[in-house]
């Protein structure tokens, strides 16, 4: 079992050919002051499972914590590990809409992803208060 990607983005959709499109991928949040109310966004994960893992119970948890370890949000989904459509590993795309999110203070936030209680990945999300002149330095 592997995390192939974990991304924050403004919008996502699945194309008719099955491919996923992620729009507005971001890996940090910058605002002129804190606290901020971040508009809704998406958390997108893609997981890969070896054939021997098929049909096993699955408990997937994604938790965003702030710099002090306080939980900002938690998403949990349960089910069964998928079986590959063809020979080889199975892939599972997980898309979680995140409603408007209040971020109280800046710091290095972290998304922890666990599968059946075992940490399998993490993604950093720095949150910074940046004055407008610092956000876009002169060319």
VOMI-98097 format. One record per residue (C-alpha): residue in three letters; x, y, z. Coordinates in nm, 2 decimals. Example, Ala and Ser with C-alpha at 12.3 -4.5 7.8 and 13.67 -1.06 7.14 Angstrom:
> ALA	1.23	-0.45	0.78
> SER	1.37	-0.11	0.71
END
This chain:
> UNK	0.00	0.00	0.00
> UNK	0.14	0.33	-0.11
> UNK	0.04	0.70	-0.13
> UNK	0.11	0.81	-0.48
> UNK	0.00	1.17	-0.42
> UNK	-0.17	1.39	-0.17
> UNK	-0.26	1.74	-0.29
> UNK	-0.46	2.04	-0.19
> UNK	-0.64	2.21	-0.48
> UNK	-0.91	2.46	-0.55
> UNK	-1.11	2.23	-0.78
> UNK	-1.11	1.88	-0.91
> UNK	-1.31	1.68	-1.16
> UNK	-1.29	1.34	-1.32
> UNK	-1.28	1.33	-1.70
> UNK	-1.49	1.09	-1.91
> UNK	-1.18	0.88	-1.97
> UNK	-1.14	0.83	-1.60
> UNK	-0.84	1.07	-1.55
> UNK	-0.86	1.32	-1.27
> UNK	-0.79	1.69	-1.32
> UNK	-0.67	1.90	-1.03
> UNK	-0.70	2.27	-1.07
> UNK	-0.53	2.53	-0.86
> UNK	-0.29	2.30	-0.67
> UNK	-0.14	2.47	-0.37
> UNK	0.12	2.38	-0.11
> UNK	0.10	2.68	0.12
> UNK	-0.15	2.94	0.23
> UNK	-0.06	3.30	0.25
> UNK	-0.28	3.58	0.39
> UNK	-0.24	3.94	0.48
> UNK	-0.34	3.87	0.84
> UNK	-0.45	3.60	1.08
> UNK	-0.69	3.45	1.14
> UNK	-0.83	3.38	0.80
> UNK	-1.13	3.20	0.66
> UNK	-1.00	3.00	0.37
> UNK	-1.26	2.93	0.10
> UNK	-1.37	2.57	0.03
> UNK	-1.11	2.34	-0.14
> UNK	-1.04	1.98	-0.20
> UNK	-0.80	1.72	-0.06
> UNK	-0.71	1.46	-0.33
> UNK	-0.53	1.14	-0.26
> UNK	-0.43	0.85	-0.48
> UNK	-0.34	0.52	-0.32
> UNK	-0.19	0.21	-0.48
> UNK	-0.25	-0.14	-0.34
> UNK	-0.07	-0.47	-0.42
> UNK	-0.29	-0.75	-0.54
> UNK	-0.26	-0.94	-0.21
> UNK	-0.42	-0.65	-0.03
> UNK	-0.75	-0.67	-0.23
> UNK	-1.07	-0.72	-0.04
> UNK	-0.92	-0.63	0.30
> UNK	-1.10	-0.39	0.53
> UNK	-0.98	-0.03	0.49
> UNK	-0.99	0.26	0.74
> UNK	-0.84	0.57	0.58
> UNK	-0.80	0.88	0.80
> UNK	-0.66	1.22	0.70
> UNK	-0.60	1.47	0.98
> UNK	-0.47	1.83	0.94
> UNK	-0.29	1.95	1.25
> UNK	-0.14	2.29	1.33
> UNK	0.21	2.35	1.45
> UNK	0.11	2.27	1.81
> UNK	-0.06	1.94	1.71
> UNK	-0.41	2.08	1.74
> UNK	-0.65	1.91	1.50
> UNK	-0.78	2.15	1.23
> UNK	-0.99	1.89	1.04
> UNK	-1.03	1.51	1.03
> UNK	-1.17	1.30	0.74
> UNK	-1.23	0.93	0.78
> UNK	-1.36	0.68	0.53
> UNK	-1.40	0.31	0.56
> UNK	-1.45	0.04	0.30
> UNK	-1.27	-0.25	0.13
> UNK	-0.94	-0.24	-0.06
> UNK	-1.03	-0.25	-0.43
> UNK	-0.94	-0.53	-0.66
> UNK	-0.74	-0.43	-0.97
> UNK	-0.94	-0.42	-1.29
> UNK	-0.65	-0.57	-1.47
> UNK	-0.33	-0.76	-1.35
> UNK	-0.11	-0.56	-1.12
> UNK	-0.18	-0.31	-0.84
> UNK	-0.51	-0.14	-0.78
> UNK	-0.54	0.23	-0.76
> UNK	-0.79	0.43	-0.56
> UNK	-0.85	0.80	-0.60
> UNK	-1.00	0.97	-0.30
> UNK	-1.15	1.32	-0.32
> UNK	-1.26	1.50	-0.01
> UNK	-1.43	1.84	-0.02
> UNK	-1.32	2.07	0.26
> UNK	-1.57	2.34	0.35
> UNK	-1.46	2.69	0.44
> UNK	-1.18	2.65	0.69
> UNK	-1.09	2.90	0.97
> UNK	-0.72	2.91	1.03
> UNK	-0.65	3.09	1.36
> UNK	-0.27	3.14	1.33
> UNK	0.02	3.09	1.11
> UNK	0.26	2.80	1.13
> UNK	0.37	2.47	0.97
> UNK	0.05	2.27	0.94
> UNK	0.08	1.90	0.85
> UNK	-0.16	1.65	0.69
> UNK	-0.12	1.30	0.84
> UNK	-0.26	1.01	0.64
> UNK	-0.32	0.68	0.82
> UNK	-0.44	0.34	0.68
> UNK	-0.57	0.09	0.93
> UNK	-0.40	0.29	1.21
> UNK	-0.06	0.30	1.04
> UNK	0.08	0.63	0.92
> UNK	0.14	0.60	0.54
> UNK	0.21	0.96	0.44
> UNK	0.21	1.33	0.52
> UNK	0.19	1.65	0.34
> UNK	0.31	1.99	0.47
> UNK	0.09	2.30	0.45
> UNK	0.27	2.61	0.57
> UNK	0.03	2.90	0.67
> UNK	0.19	3.24	0.67
> UNK	0.08	3.60	0.73
> UNK	0.24	3.79	0.45
> UNK	0.20	4.16	0.38
> UNK	0.08	4.24	0.02
> UNK	0.42	4.38	-0.08
> UNK	0.59	4.05	0.03
> UNK	0.34	3.83	-0.15
> UNK	0.44	3.95	-0.49
> UNK	0.79	4.09	-0.50
> UNK	0.87	4.34	-0.78
> UNK	0.99	4.20	-1.11
END
